């Protein structure tokens, strides 16, 4: 069961998302919040696997919310759900620790697919967002990672993350198990001093 929390200030949309999740096989909405005022205590009670979070929240922005969540709950995954498509907010959210970024115009079936993808180790992005990410990778050179004492296999897996591969695709690519991929990624996170795939990818981009 994938447990999901929603942080969205639009009451109707919040209710619609909760119903969508609860009516999807293998998913449960465990918390709904209209703002970030009591986010830490609410998450302590609900313990979701994934948080579906808006950026344009009242008083405290969703990007600041990402930082708060990741500093208190490093293993929780955050999927941004927003109307914003500008580069600055996309990369700020990712650098802060978000693991996916989809737009509010995303069809309901694709929202569910994004939650499943994130739960399975992927990094779901709306098409327009993915294009911006790719363009950024193409326009910025990748920083060397030799200073982090990564092994050859860890470097291979890290650059596979930069290429957008899921855990399963990485396992298939290197003929190893998904559990072995997770072990390598845990070591990579520790050496890079990060807590998510998105932060690891951002770490190897210049000016990240």
N, C-alpha and C positions, 0 to 999 in steps of 0.2 A: 504494500500500500504506500503510495506516494503522498505524503502529507504536505499540504500547501497552505501558506498564509497569504492574505491579500492586504496590501496597503494602497488604498485608492480613496480619494476624497469625494468622488461622484457616487452618491448613494445608489442610484439606479444601476450604474455600471458595476459597482461593488457586489450588489445582490445578484446581478446577471452572471458575473464571473463565478461566484460561489455556487450557484445552481449548476453552471456548466461543469465545474470540477466535480461536484458531488454526484452528477449524473454520468460521469465518465468512469469506465471500468478501471479499477486499481488506483483510484484517486480519492482524496478526501480533503475538503477545505476545513482546516482546524482553527483558523482565526481570521477575522476580518477587522481591519482598522481603517479609520478615516484620516488619521494623521500619525505622526511619529512621537507623540508626547510620552507615551508609556511603552515604547517599543521593546525595551529590554525585559521588563516584567511580563509583558504579553507573550513574548517569545519563550521566556523561561517556562511559562505555563503550557503553551501549545506545542513547543518543540517541533516545528515544521522542518521538512527536508529542504523545501524550496519556498522562497518568498517572491511573490509577484508584486513588484513595486513601481508605483508611478514616480515621476521626477517632480512634476509641478504640484507639490503638496503644500498645504498652508503652514506658514511659520518656519518649519524645518524642511528643506528640500530633500527629495529622494536620494540625491547624490550624497548628502551628508548622512542620510539614513543608511546608505550602503556602508560607509565608514564605521558607523556605530555598530551595525550588525556584525561586520567582519571582525571588529576588534573584540567583541564579546562572544561571538559564535562563529569561529573561523570555518567550521565545516558546513554551515548553512550556505546554500547556493541561492543567488539572487538573480532573478530574471526581470530586467527593466521592462516596463510596459507603459509606453508614453507616446505623446504626439510629436515630441522633439526629434528632428532628423539632422540637426547641425553637428558638424564634426566635433566642436568643442565639448558639447554635452556627452556625445557618444564616448569619446576617449577619456573624459573625466570620470564617467561612470565605470568604465572598464579598469582604469588605473586605480580606482577606489576599491575594486573588488567584485564588480558585477560579472557574472559568467555568461550572460546572454542579453540580447537587446531586441525587443520586438515592438512594433508600432500598434497603436490602438485600433487602427483600421484592419488589423490582421483578422481573417475569418476565424470563427470559433474552433473549427476542426484543426486549424494550424496552431492555435494557441495550445490546444491539448498536445499536439505533436511536439511543440517546443518544450513543454513541461516534461514530456517523456524523454526527449532528446537530452535535455539537461540532466535528468535523473540518470541517464545511461552514460554520462561522461562527455556529452557533446557540448557545443557552445552555440545554441540557436540564435540566429540573426534574421531579421526581415531582409528581403532581397536588397532593398536600397541601402540598408545599413551594411550588409556584407560587402557590397560594392565599394562603399567608402573605406571599409577596413582593408580590402585588397589594394585599393589605390594607395592607401597609406603605406602598406608593406612595400609596394612597388617604388614609392617615391623616397622611402627612407632606408638607408642601409642598416643591416642588422649588426648589433654590437657583438664583439667577440665575447665568449663566455669562459675563456680559459682561466680568468681570475677566480672563478667560483669552484675550482677543483672538481668539475664534473667528469665522470668517466666517459669513454667514447660512446657507450650505449645511452647514457643519460643525455649527452649532447644530441644524439640521433632522435631520441624521443622528444626532447625540448623543441627541436626544429620541426618535428612532425606536429607538435602542438601549434607552432607558429603557422604551419600550413593548414591548420584547421581540422586535422584528423581527430576522430573520436578515439576513445580507448580501444574499442573493438578493432577499428581500422589499423591502429598502431600495432596491436597484437598480431593481426593478420600479416602486416607488412614485415615484421621482424620474426615471425614464427614463434611467438611466445604467448603465454597465457595472459588473460586480462588481469589476473591477480599479480603477475610479475610486472605488468605495466604499472599498476597502482603502486607497487613497491618502489619502482624506479621514480615515479612521479613524486611520491612522498619524500624521497631523498632529494630530488631536484628542488622541491619547495623549501626544504630545510636549508639547503646550500644557498639558495637565492634569497632566503628570508622573505618568502611570500606565502600566501594562504589559499590561492586559487589559480586555476589554469589561466584565467584572463590576466592576473597580475604577473604570472611567469612570462607570458607572451609579451606583455608591456615592458617587462624588465630588459628584454633583449632588443627592444626598439630604441634607437638613439632618441634622446630627449625625453625618455619615458620617466 
